[in-house]
Amino acid sequence: MRTQHPPPLIYVLHSGNLYGTEHMALATLTGLRERFHPFLLAPPGPVHAEAMRLGLEAHTFESVAQLVRQLAGALRRHEHPRLVATGVSHSLVAYVLARLMNRPLVHLHVVHGGTDERPSYGRKAWMGQLPLTLVAVSDFVSQRLLAHGCRPSQLTVIENFLTRPHSRQRPVFVLNGVRRLAIVSRVDPIKRVGLLFDALHKYPGLSDLRVDVYGHGSDMAAMQARAASHPQVHLHGFVPDAANLLADHDLLLHTCAEEPFGLAVLEAMAARVPVLVPNAGGAGSLIENGVSGFHFSANDPTHLGQVLQRLMHTPASRLNAVVNGAQHALAHRFAPQRGLTDYTRLLEQPHAI
């Protein structure tokens, strides 16, 4: 009797880093490995070591030609491949190869979005001519895609989720107020980490907060210069597993109002750490203010400072209630099985070329 092998699930990443997009790819492949055979293709980077740790098959490509060879080999070996891509050019390569090889292909293009409007959303509209499904990771991303002309019938929303167990969680609040704050973010201008320094300058009383910033980017030198006047701020640079450090903090601050999602927000919720996010963008939509986290007015350092001052004196019972609200959101809205079920439904649709 012929052995039935699970169909391959080829996930092509446009980056070999280990930020939100890459973590979600690994979470999806890991969560679906009982239904599909996971197969990761990505440029060189730390995502490969993490894939190996998770027991996932992963291969590197450094050029379009190498990607073509890898994809062609995978399409040739398997009769009913499924493919997920995050890069526009990679989806185009996969479509052309499937056509040339007359190979049926279920094709998803996951849009994590970004902070640059045109390359993040505008370039996706032309893919409406291809037989693929656009998967937006948040309602915010979906709205931006629709604004740039993507067809609603081709678009679905599957919010990000966590599958990695969190071994460390913050203990229940016993004392009132927050004292140690974390930022987990690239330190680029669009991420607006400088908003925190603006708030610290306006409100000297915030000097009692210890701030740890985990991340690196083009704005690092500018932030280091500003940190010289605020010794309570510690810039650690990129830390591979910053999520496991969140439990040492009382609050996660997210400053970018253009963020399409904000996986660090879910990481903090899982670590039982309250979150403070702008009231705009994808990150803002993840939080119900006062129930599962806190909002501040986007791009407003004055209001950010005011909210931080209030949180420094918020009763422990109130902080614990918000942590519990976040746990409820994780268990329902952001439940891994919910997202994995949605991906399975799309990946098991009739084949297209």
MARRO-91585 format. One record per residue (C-alpha): residue number from 1; x, y, z. Coordinates in steps of 0.25 Angstrom, whole numbers, plus 5000, padded with zeros to 4 digits. Each point is the difference from the previous one (the first is absolute). Example, Ala and Ser with C-alpha at 12.3 -4.5 7.8 and 13.67 -1.06 7.14 Angstrom:
> 1 / 5049 / 4982 / 5031
> 2 / 5006 / 5014 / 4998
//
This chain:
> 1 / 5000 / 5000 / 5000
> 2 / 5005 / 5014 / 4996
> 3 / 5004 / 5009 / 5012
> 4 / 4992 / 5013 / 5000
> 5 / 5010 / 5011 / 5003
> 6 / 4995 / 5013 / 5005
> 7 / 5000 / 5011 / 4990
> 8 / 5012 / 5010 / 5000
> 9 / 4998 / 5014 / 5006
> 10 / 5011 / 5009 / 4994
> 11 / 5001 / 5013 / 5008
> 12 / 5009 / 5010 / 4993
> 13 / 5005 / 5012 / 5008
> 14 / 5005 / 5013 / 4995
> 15 / 5009 / 5001 / 5012
> 16 / 5009 / 4991 / 5008
> 17 / 4999 / 5009 / 5013
> 18 / 4992 / 4996 / 5012
> 19 / 4990 / 5010 / 5002
> 20 / 4985 / 4999 / 5000
> 21 / 4998 / 4996 / 4985
> 22 / 5010 / 4989 / 5002
> 23 / 4995 / 4995 / 5013
> 24 / 4986 / 4999 / 4994
> 25 / 5005 / 4992 / 4989
> 26 / 5006 / 4990 / 5010
> 27 / 4988 / 5000 / 5008
> 28 / 4991 / 4997 / 4988
> 29 / 5009 / 4989 / 4995
> 30 / 5002 / 4994 / 5014
> 31 / 4985 / 5000 / 5003
> 32 / 4996 / 4994 / 4986
> 33 / 5011 / 4989 / 5000
> 34 / 4990 / 4989 / 5003
> 35 / 4992 / 5003 / 4988
> 36 / 5011 / 5005 / 4990
> 37 / 5015 / 4997 / 4998
> 38 / 5006 / 5014 / 5004
> 39 / 5011 / 5005 / 4991
> 40 / 5007 / 5014 / 5002
> 41 / 5007 / 5008 / 4990
> 42 / 5007 / 5013 / 5005
> 43 / 5012 / 5008 / 4998
> 44 / 5012 / 4998 / 5009
> 45 / 4997 / 5004 / 5015
> 46 / 4996 / 4996 / 5014
> 47 / 4987 / 4994 / 4995
> 48 / 5007 / 4988 / 4995
> 49 / 5006 / 4997 / 5014
> 50 / 4986 / 5001 / 5006
> 51 / 4994 / 4992 / 4990
> 52 / 5010 / 4989 / 5002
> 53 / 4998 / 5001 / 5015
> 54 / 4985 / 4998 / 4997
> 55 / 5003 / 4988 / 4992
> 56 / 4995 / 5006 / 4987
> 57 / 5007 / 4998 / 4986
> 58 / 5006 / 5013 / 4995
> 59 / 5008 / 5004 / 4988
> 60 / 5007 / 5013 / 4997
> 61 / 5000 / 5008 / 4987
> 62 / 5008 / 5012 / 4997
> 63 / 4995 / 5004 / 4986
> 64 / 4988 / 4999 / 4991
> 65 / 5007 / 4989 / 4992
> 66 / 5002 / 4992 / 5013
> 67 / 4986 / 5002 / 5004
> 68 / 4996 / 4995 / 4986
> 69 / 5008 / 4987 / 5002
> 70 / 4995 / 4997 / 5013
> 71 / 4985 / 5003 / 4997
> 72 / 5001 / 4992 / 4987
> 73 / 5006 / 4988 / 5007
> 74 / 4989 / 5000 / 5010
> 75 / 4989 / 5002 / 4990
> 76 / 5006 / 4988 / 4992
> 77 / 5001 / 4991 / 5012
> 78 / 4985 / 5002 / 5005
> 79 / 4987 / 4999 / 4993
> 80 / 4992 / 5009 / 5008
> 81 / 5008 / 5011 / 5007
> 82 / 4995 / 5011 / 5008
> 83 / 5008 / 5013 / 5000
> 84 / 5000 / 5012 / 5009
> 85 / 5009 / 5013 / 4997
> 86 / 5002 / 5013 / 5006
> 87 / 5008 / 5007 / 4989
> 88 / 4993 / 5005 / 4987
> 89 / 5011 / 4995 / 4991
> 90 / 5000 / 4987 / 5007
> 91 / 4986 / 4998 / 4997
> 92 / 5002 / 5004 / 4986
> 93 / 5011 / 4990 / 4998
> 94 / 4991 / 4989 / 5006
> 95 / 4989 / 5003 / 4991
> 96 / 5009 / 5000 / 4987
> 97 / 5006 / 4987 / 5004
> 98 / 4987 / 4993 / 5003
> 99 / 4995 / 5005 / 4986
> 100 / 5012 / 4995 / 4993
> 101 / 5000 / 4987 / 5007
> 102 / 4985 / 4998 / 4999
> 103 / 5000 / 4997 / 5015
> 104 / 4987 / 5003 / 5008
> 105 / 5003 / 5010 / 5011
> 106 / 4993 / 5005 / 5012
> 107 / 5006 / 5013 / 5002
> 108 / 4999 / 5010 / 5012
> 109 / 5007 / 5013 / 5001
> 110 / 5000 / 5005 / 5015
> 111 / 5001 / 5015 / 5001
> 112 / 5006 / 5004 / 5014
> 113 / 5000 / 5014 / 4995
> 114 / 5010 / 5011 / 5004
> 115 / 5003 / 5014 / 5003
> 116 / 5002 / 5005 / 4986
> 117 / 4987 / 5001 / 4993
> 118 / 5003 / 4998 / 4985
> 119 / 5010 / 4988 / 5001
> 120 / 4992 / 4993 / 5011
> 121 / 4986 / 5001 / 4994
> 122 / 5000 / 5007 / 4987
> 123 / 5008 / 4990 / 4993
> 124 / 4990 / 4989 / 5004
> 125 / 4989 / 5005 / 4991
> 126 / 5005 / 4994 / 4987
> 127 / 5000 / 4986 / 5006
> 128 / 4985 / 5001 / 4998
> 129 / 5003 / 4994 / 4987
> 130 / 5006 / 4987 / 5005
> 131 / 4993 / 4988 / 5005
> 132 / 5004 / 5002 / 5015
> 133 / 4993 / 5004 / 5013
> 134 / 5006 / 5012 / 5008
> 135 / 5000 / 4998 / 5015
> 136 / 5000 / 5013 / 5008
> 137 / 5005 / 4998 / 5014
> 138 / 4991 / 5011 / 5006
> 139 / 4988 / 5008 / 4996
> 140 / 5009 / 5012 / 4999
> 141 / 5008 / 4993 / 4990
> 142 / 4988 / 4996 / 4992
> 143 / 4995 / 5014 / 5000
> 144 / 5013 / 5005 / 4994
> 145 / 4999 / 4989 / 4989
> 146 / 4986 / 5004 / 4997
> 147 / 5004 / 5015 / 4999
> 148 / 5011 / 4996 / 4990
> 149 / 4990 / 4993 / 4991
> 150 / 5001 / 4985 / 5004
> 151 / 4987 / 4992 / 4998
> 152 / 4992 / 4997 / 5012
> 153 / 4997 / 4986 / 4994
> 154 / 5014 / 4996 / 5000
> 155 / 5003 / 5005 / 5014
> 156 / 4999 / 4993 / 5013
> 157 / 5004 / 5004 / 5014
> 158 / 5007 / 4990 / 5009
> 159 / 5006 / 5007 / 5013
> 160 / 5013 / 4996 / 5005
> 161 / 5001 / 4991 / 5012
> 162 / 5010 / 4993 / 5009
> 163 / 5004 / 4985 / 5000
> 164 / 5013 / 5001 / 5008
> 165 / 4998 / 4997 / 5015
> 166 / 5004 / 5011 / 5010
> 167 / 5008 / 4994 / 5011
> 168 / 5001 / 5013 / 5007
> 169 / 4988 / 5008 / 5005
> 170 / 5000 / 5012 / 5008
> 171 / 4995 / 4998 / 5014
> 172 / 4987 / 5006 / 5005
> 173 / 5001 / 5015 / 5003
> 174 / 5001 / 5002 / 5015
> 175 / 5005 / 5014 / 5001
> 176 / 4993 / 5011 / 4993
> 177 / 5005 / 5007 / 4987
> 178 / 5010 / 4996 / 4989
> 179 / 5015 / 5002 / 5003
> 180 / 5007 / 4993 / 4988
> 181 / 4996 / 5002 / 4986
> 182 / 5005 / 4993 / 4987
> 183 / 5000 / 5003 / 4986
> 184 / 5002 / 4989 / 4989
> 185 / 5001 / 5006 / 4987
> 186 / 5009 / 5004 / 4989
> 187 / 5007 / 5013 / 5003
> 188 / 4996 / 5007 / 4987
> 189 / 4994 / 5014 / 4998
> 190 / 4986 / 4995 / 4996
> 191 / 5000 / 4992 / 5013
> 192 / 4999 / 5013 / 5008
> 193 / 5009 / 4995 / 5012
> 194 / 5003 / 5015 / 5001
> 195 / 4986 / 5002 / 5005
> 196 / 5005 / 4994 / 5014
> 197 / 5011 / 5010 / 5001
> 198 / 4991 / 5011 / 4997
> 199 / 4991 / 4996 / 5011
> 200 / 5011 / 4998 / 5010
> 201 / 5005 / 5014 / 4997
> 202 / 4986 / 5006 / 5002
> 203 / 4998 / 4992 / 5013
> 204 / 5012 / 4999 / 5009
> 205 / 4992 / 4992 / 5010
> 206 / 5001 / 4988 / 4990
> 207 / 5015 / 4999 / 5004
> 208 / 4996 / 4989 / 5010
> 209 / 4996 / 4991 / 4988
> 210 / 5011 / 4991 / 4996
> 211 / 4999 / 4998 / 4985
> 212 / 5006 / 4988 / 4991
> 213 / 5000 / 5002 / 4985
> 214 / 5003 / 4987 / 4993
> 215 / 5002 / 5002 / 4985
> 216 / 5010 / 5006 / 4990
> 217 / 4998 / 5009 / 4988
> 218 / 5004 / 5012 / 4992
> 219 / 4996 / 5010 / 5012
> 220 / 5009 / 4993 / 5010
> 221 / 5011 / 5011 / 5000
> 222 / 4989 / 5011 / 5002
> 223 / 4993 / 4992 / 5011
> 224 / 5014 / 4997 / 5007
> 225 / 5003 / 5015 / 5000
> 226 / 4986 / 5003 / 5006
> 227 / 5002 / 4989 / 5011
> 228 / 5012 / 5007 / 5005
> 229 / 4991 / 5010 / 5007
> 230 / 4991 / 4989 / 5005
> 231 / 5008 / 4990 / 5007
> 232 / 4988 / 4992 / 5004
> 233 / 4999 / 4996 / 4985
> 234 / 5008 / 4987 / 4996
> 235 / 5002 / 4997 / 4985
> 236 / 5003 / 4986 / 4999
> 237 / 5000 / 4998 / 4984
> 238 / 4995 / 4988 / 4994
> 239 / 4997 / 4989 / 5009
> 240 / 4996 / 4987 / 4993
> 241 / 4990 / 4995 / 5011
> 242 / 4995 / 5013 / 5006
> 243 / 4987 / 4994 / 5002
> 244 / 5005 / 4992 / 5012
> 245 / 5005 / 5013 / 5007
> 246 / 4986 / 5006 / 5000
> 247 / 4997 / 4993 / 5013
> 248 / 5010 / 5009 / 5007
> 249 / 4992 / 5012 / 4997
> 250 / 4987 / 5007 / 5004
> 251 / 4996 / 5006 / 4987
> 252 / 5003 / 4998 / 4985
> 253 / 4999 / 5014 / 4992
> 254 / 4998 / 4999 / 4985
> 255 / 5002 / 5014 / 4993
> 256 / 4997 / 4998 / 4985
> 257 / 4986 / 5005 / 4996
> 258 / 5003 / 4994 / 4986
> 259 / 5003 / 4986 / 5005
> 260 / 4992 / 4990 / 4992
> 261 / 4999 / 4990 / 5011
> 262 / 5010 / 4999 / 5011
> 263 / 5003 / 4986 / 5004
> 264 / 5008 / 5005 / 5013
> 265 / 4986 / 5005 / 5005
> 266 / 4996 / 4985 / 5000
> 267 / 5013 / 4996 / 5006
> 268 / 4998 / 5009 / 5012
> 269 / 4986 / 4996 / 5002
> 270 / 5004 / 4985 / 5000
> 271 / 5011 / 5004 / 5010
> 272 / 4989 / 5007 / 5009
> 273 / 5006 / 5014 / 4998
> 274 / 4990 / 5011 / 4998
> 275 / 5002 / 5008 / 4986
> 276 / 4999 / 5014 / 4996
> 277 / 4998 / 5003 / 4986
> 278 / 4995 / 5012 / 4991
> 279 / 4986 / 5001 / 4997
> 280 / 5002 / 4998 / 4985
> 281 / 5006 / 4990 / 4990
> 282 / 5000 / 4985 / 5001
> 283 / 5006 / 5000 / 5014
> 284 / 4989 / 5009 / 5005
> 285 / 4989 / 4991 / 4995
> 286 / 5006 / 4988 / 5008
> 287 / 4996 / 5007 / 5013
> 288 / 4987 / 5003 / 5007
> 289 / 5004 / 5013 / 5008
> 290 / 4999 / 4997 / 5015
> 291 / 4996 / 4985 / 4998
> 292 / 5011 / 4993 / 4993
> 293 / 5011 / 5011 / 5000
> 294 / 5001 / 5015 / 4999
> 295 / 5000 / 5011 / 4989
> 296 / 5007 / 5013 / 4999
> 297 / 4997 / 5011 / 4989
> 298 / 5008 / 4996 / 4988
> 299 / 5013 / 5008 / 4998
> 300 / 4997 / 5009 / 5012
> 301 / 5011 / 5000 / 5010
> 302 / 4992 / 5009 / 5010
> 303 / 4989 / 4990 / 5001
> 304 / 5010 / 4988 / 5000
> 305 / 5007 / 5007 / 5012
> 306 / 4987 / 5002 / 5007
> 307 / 4995 / 4986 / 4998
> 308 / 5014 / 4995 / 5005
> 309 / 4999 / 5008 / 5013
> 310 / 4986 / 4994 / 5002
> 311 / 5005 / 4986 / 4999
> 312 / 5011 / 5003 / 5010
> 313 / 4989 / 5001 / 5010
> 314 / 4990 / 4991 / 4995
> 315 / 4995 / 4990 / 5010
> 316 / 5005 / 4986 / 4999
> 317 / 4986 / 4994 / 5000
> 318 / 4997 / 5009 / 4987
> 319 / 5013 / 4995 / 4993
> 320 / 4996 / 4986 / 5004
> 321 / 4987 / 5001 / 4994
> 322 / 5006 / 5005 / 4987
> 323 / 5009 / 4989 / 4999
> 324 / 4988 / 4990 / 5002
> 325 / 4993 / 5007 / 4989
> 326 / 5012 / 4998 / 4991
> 327 / 5000 / 4985 / 5003
> 328 / 4986 / 4999 / 4996
> 329 / 5003 / 5007 / 4986
> 330 / 5012 / 4990 / 4998
> 331 / 4991 / 4988 / 5003
> 332 / 4989 / 5005 / 4991
> 333 / 5003 / 5010 / 4989
> 334 / 5015 / 4997 / 4999
> 335 / 4998 / 4985 / 5002
> 336 / 5011 / 4992 / 4992
> 337 / 4990 / 4990 / 4996
> 338 / 4991 / 5010 / 4994
> 339 / 5010 / 5006 / 4991
> 340 / 5006 / 4986 / 4996
> 341 / 4985 / 4995 / 4997
> 342 / 4999 / 5012 / 4990
> 343 / 5013 / 4997 / 4994
> 344 / 4996 / 4986 / 4998
> 345 / 4987 / 5003 / 4994
> 346 / 5007 / 5009 / 4989
> 347 / 5011 / 4990 / 4998
> 348 / 4991 / 4989 / 4997
> 349 / 4992 / 5008 / 4990
> 350 / 4999 / 4994 / 4985
> 351 / 5013 / 5001 / 4993
> 352 / 5003 / 5012 / 4991
> 353 / 5011 / 5003 / 4990
//
